[in-house]
Amino acid sequence: MQEEIIVIGAGMAGLAAATTLQEAGKPVRILEGRNRIGGRTYTDDSLGATVDLGAAWIHGPIGNPLTPLAHRFQVQMGETYFDDESGTSVQVFDAEGQRLDAKAYVQGMLAYAAAMEHIAASVLYKPPPDAHSLADLYAGGLPGENELTPTQRAGFDYSAQIRAQFVDAADVTENDWRLTREYLHLPGGDLYLYGGGYKRIVDGLAADLPIELETTVTQIEYDAGGARVTTNRGTILCDKVIVTVPLGVLKANKIQFAPALPAPKQQAIARLGMGNYDKIALKFPYRFWPQEPQRFQYVNESGICSAWLNVAHYKDAPVLINYHAGSRAQFVNRLRDEEYLDRALEVLRLMFKCDVPAPVAMVRTNWENDPFALGSYSFQKVGCEVEDRQRLAAPIDNRLFFAGEATHPHYFATVHGAYETGVRAAREVMGICEAKG
Ligand SMILES: Cc1cc2nc3c(=O)[nH]c(=O)nc-3n(C[C@H](O)[C@H](O)[C@H](O)COP(=O)(O)OP(=O)(O)OC[C@H]3O[C@@H](n4cnc5c(N)ncnc54)[C@H](O)[C@@H]3O)c2cc1C
């Protein structure tokens, strides 16, 4: 059926695109390579609690298109206070397992945020010449960093090194410190989806959509007459195609385009970064840690097994989630289960000073090696240009359209960003919106 619009990928961008088209009465069909929908949202229930192995938070719920969807599909949500000045949301431990003053630690984190604001806005601050990456910037010294107590300094360093790695899924040597500021935050903090998780939103959106699972696209040919999409299950002729596959998949040339993608788009694909962020969820026979704090922080030099989310705070389940980003995620991904557990259980023993039982179950991610993701989310890599995301988003010949988190100029690396780009691409297909240039 040649008038059909094919959407490639049933992640948030693909689902948003297809929903928008279907609501407008357009014939649409989604091709999804995996045997499940949701893409980089992936909710696991095997540990007896909702564990989102991909996206887990709505970042900035106010004005966020996901918030009404979360309410509509009845997801339970709780706040995570990453910068709570009272110091009650997090318990912090030094390398020997001694409790640090969490209030002072968070003050240090806020001092880092203030330093970065100052760098961006102050007429007095001059960055070191040729500072491209965050690491280059740090090398010149950050405002206020010498006025901190040791505990404040620990919080400052955590934000500068490890938290920056989570924000961008990349090492500070790789991030362009100026372009990172293109990311815009919605207000309202961070809502953790603990009851049902992202799966509820994804399943709710997908309920009436025609989705073909285990259908991997390998080639897209396009010309004035239409498009021809080749998959492992055969070939489909259609009118228009919306490509929502992750940047990592485009980088690896998993889909051949004929004719080849225009040079500016290929350059944007090459220049933008695809980062790493992975989680390990551990279920224990019982909870041996306090229920109240949302997070635990182990301040050690390597930054391995340092960040922990306390699932028991949200849902009474003996589950902890340990997470790493950038090269730390890549390092942990290479550890065998036993090697990882040796480290993780030692850290838990140091922090909680008790006999730590072996976990009864463990779930690990490896987004870097997942052939349908090849990374976690995009980042502003040194060498990329501010227009690269628009170049990635630009339609070709009113035939091929592009969506997905990496195509968003300001909400990249998020689910709401992916959602918005899907709606945008659907509107482009219908001729009622042009890519923001
Ligand atoms: C560990 C982790 C934590 C995160 N935490 C958060 C968070 O807390 N909050 C937040 O807002 N964001 C978070 N993100 C980012 C967020 O998950 C993504 O930005 C968003 O889900 C991307 O949606 P998308 O539709 O652009 O891509 P995807 O969800 O990746 O969808 C693309 C789809 O294309 C399919 N596909 C790929 N190749 C092919 C092919 N050849 N043929 C057919 N189908 C194909 C894939 O299987 C996938 O389903 C996190 C991501 C990760 C990995």
The ligand as an SDF file (V2000), in Angstrom:
LIG
                    3D

 53 58  0  0  0  0  0  0  0  0999 V2000
   20.2910    3.9320   31.0280 C   0  0  0  0  0  0  0  0  0  0  0  0
   19.4950    5.1080   30.4990 C   0  0  0  0  0  0  0  0  0  0  0  0
   18.9200    5.9750   31.3920 C   0  0  0  0  0  0  0  0  0  0  0  0
   18.1640    7.0570   30.9250 C   0  0  0  0  0  0  0  0  0  0  0  0
   17.5190    7.8600   31.8360 N   0  0  0  0  0  0  0  0  0  0  0  0
   16.6450    8.7770   31.3890 C   0  0  0  0  0  0  0  0  0  0  0  0
   15.7570    9.4030   32.2970 C   0  0  0  0  0  0  0  0  0  0  0  0
   15.7480    9.1030   33.4960 O   0  0  0  0  0  0  0  0  0  0  0  0
   14.8980   10.3350   31.8000 N   0  0  0  0  0  0  0  0  0  0  0  0
   14.8640   10.6570   30.4800 C   0  0  0  0  0  0  0  0  0  0  0  0
   14.0770   11.5310   30.0960 O   0  0  0  0  0  0  0  0  0  0  0  0
   15.6640   10.0340   29.5880 N   0  0  0  0  0  0  0  0  0  0  0  0
   16.5390    9.0900   30.0030 C   0  0  0  0  0  0  0  0  0  0  0  0
   17.2780    8.3720   29.1210 N   0  0  0  0  0  0  0  0  0  0  0  0
   17.2170    8.7320   27.6890 C   0  0  0  0  0  0  0  0  0  0  0  0
   15.9300    8.2100   27.0370 C   0  0  0  0  0  0  0  0  0  0  0  0
   15.7420    6.8630   27.3800 O   0  0  0  0  0  0  0  0  0  0  0  0
   16.0370    8.3290   25.5200 C   0  0  0  0  0  0  0  0  0  0  0  0
   16.4060    9.6530   25.1650 O   0  0  0  0  0  0  0  0  0  0  0  0
   14.7200    8.0320   24.8100 C   0  0  0  0  0  0  0  0  0  0  0  0
   14.0710    6.9040   25.3530 O   0  0  0  0  0  0  0  0  0  0  0  0
   15.0120    7.8050   23.3270 C   0  0  0  0  0  0  0  0  0  0  0  0
   13.8330    7.5450   22.6050 O   0  0  0  0  0  0  0  0  0  0  0  0
   13.9090    7.4120   21.0230 P   0  0  0  0  0  0  0  0  0  0  0  0
   12.5600    7.0950   20.5430 O   0  0  0  0  0  0  0  0  0  0  0  0
   14.6370    8.5660   20.4690 O   0  0  0  0  0  0  0  0  0  0  0  0
   14.8940    6.1620   20.7720 O   0  0  0  0  0  0  0  0  0  0  0  0
   14.7010    4.6350   21.1850 P   0  0  0  0  0  0  0  0  0  0  0  0
   13.9000    4.5280   22.4140 O   0  0  0  0  0  0  0  0  0  0  0  0
   16.0410    4.0270   21.1810 O   0  0  0  0  0  0  0  0  0  0  0  0
   13.8180    4.0490   19.9850 O   0  0  0  0  0  0  0  0  0  0  0  0
   14.3690    3.6780   18.7550 C   0  0  0  0  0  0  0  0  0  0  0  0
   13.7820    2.3380   18.3450 C   0  0  0  0  0  0  0  0  0  0  0  0
   14.3430    1.9530   17.0760 O   0  0  0  0  0  0  0  0  0  0  0  0
   14.5170    0.5360   17.0860 C   0  0  0  0  0  0  0  0  0  0  0  0
   15.4990    0.1990   16.0730 N   0  0  0  0  0  0  0  0  0  0  0  0
   16.8320    0.4220   16.0730 C   0  0  0  0  0  0  0  0  0  0  0  0
   17.3760   -0.0110   14.8990 N   0  0  0  0  0  0  0  0  0  0  0  0
   16.3660   -0.4950   14.1610 C   0  0  0  0  0  0  0  0  0  0  0  0
   16.2930   -1.0770   12.8550 C   0  0  0  0  0  0  0  0  0  0  0  0
   17.3810   -1.2120   12.0830 N   0  0  0  0  0  0  0  0  0  0  0  0
   15.0870   -1.5020   12.4090 N   0  0  0  0  0  0  0  0  0  0  0  0
   13.9640   -1.3750   13.1710 C   0  0  0  0  0  0  0  0  0  0  0  0
   13.9730   -0.8310   14.4090 N   0  0  0  0  0  0  0  0  0  0  0  0
   15.1700   -0.3930   14.8930 C   0  0  0  0  0  0  0  0  0  0  0  0
   14.9870    0.2590   18.4980 C   0  0  0  0  0  0  0  0  0  0  0  0
   14.8410   -1.0890   18.8640 O   0  0  0  0  0  0  0  0  0  0  0  0
   14.1270    1.2160   19.3310 C   0  0  0  0  0  0  0  0  0  0  0  0
   12.9390    0.5890   19.7660 O   0  0  0  0  0  0  0  0  0  0  0  0
   18.0190    7.2750   29.5420 C   0  0  0  0  0  0  0  0  0  0  0  0
   18.5980    6.3760   28.6400 C   0  0  0  0  0  0  0  0  0  0  0  0
   19.3240    5.2970   29.1140 C   0  0  0  0  0  0  0  0  0  0  0  0
   19.8950    4.3040   28.1330 C   0  0  0  0  0  0  0  0  0  0  0  0
  1  2  1  0
  2  3  1  0
  2 52  2  0
  3  4  2  0
  4  5  1  0
  4 50  1  0
  5  6  2  0
  6  7  1  0
  6 13  1  0
  7  8  2  0
  7  9  1  0
  9 10  1  0
 10 11  2  0
 10 12  1  0
 12 13  2  0
 13 14  1  0
 14 15  1  0
 14 50  1  0
 15 16  1  0
 16 17  1  0
 16 18  1  0
 18 19  1  0
 18 20  1  0
 20 21  1  0
 20 22  1  0
 22 23  1  0
 23 24  1  0
 24 25  2  0
 24 26  1  0
 24 27  1  0
 27 28  1  0
 28 29  2  0
 28 30  1  0
 28 31  1  0
 31 32  1  0
 32 33  1  0
 33 34  1  0
 33 48  1  0
 34 35  1  0
 35 36  1  0
 35 46  1  0
 36 37  1  0
 36 45  1  0
 37 38  2  0
 38 39  1  0
 39 40  1  0
 39 45  2  0
 40 41  1  0
 40 42  2  0
 42 43  1  0
 43 44  2  0
 44 45  1  0
 46 47  1  0
 46 48  1  0
 48 49  1  0
 50 51  2  0
 51 52  1  0
 52 53  1  0
M  END
$$$$
